[in-house]
Amino acid sequence: MTKTLLSKLVKKVNKENTPPGGWTEEAKDGAKHAAALGHELSDFSDSGDDLEELNEIMDLNSDLYKK
């Protein structure tokens, strides 16, 4: 019984957190990278601007490091 209740709860939470257009491959990839750094996508803005900034910071070939 507990497993069934937990499964239903997880399904409901996942459904509520699914983006309107569903999870794109890019979003899935971003979630993996965020998780590897100890973050969740909910830690970032909906616009994704801060994720783009983090991506630039993490990319050692970005213009930030060409000085």
N, C-alpha and C positions, 0 to 999 in steps of 0.2 A: 504494500500500500504506500509506504513512504517513498519508494523509488518511483512509483507512478505519479505521485503528487509532485515530487521534485522534477521529474521529466516535464510535466505540464508547466511548472513554474519557469523552468529554463526556456522552454519553447515560447512562452508568453514574453519573457524578457528579451529574448533574441528577436522576436517579431517586432516588439516595440522599438528596438534599437536599429532595425534594418533601415538603411536610407530609402527614401521614396522610390528611387529607380532601381533598388536592389544593390547588391555589392558588386562593384566593378572589379576587374582584376587589379587595377591600379589601387583601389581602396583596400583590397585584401593584402596587397604587397605593402602598402603603407601601414596597415595594422600590424603586420609581422615585424616591420622595422621599429615601430613604436614600442611594441611589446619587448623586443630585444633590448631596448634602452630602459625598460622598466616602466613604460607609460602605457596608457590606454588612449584610444582615439578620442575619448571623451575629455581627455586632458587638454585638447586643442580646440581652436575655434572651428565653427562650422564652415567658414570660408576657406579654410586650409592655408591661409597666409602664413601662419606660424609654422606649419609643417614644411612649407616651401623654404622658409628661413632656416629651419633646422636642417633640412636637406642640404642647403648651401653651406652651412657651418660644418656638417659632417663630410662634405666632399672636399678632400684635400687639394683637388684640382680647381676649385672655385676661385673666382677673382679675389675673394677675401684674403687669400694666402699668396697672392702674386704682388708682393711689395718689396 
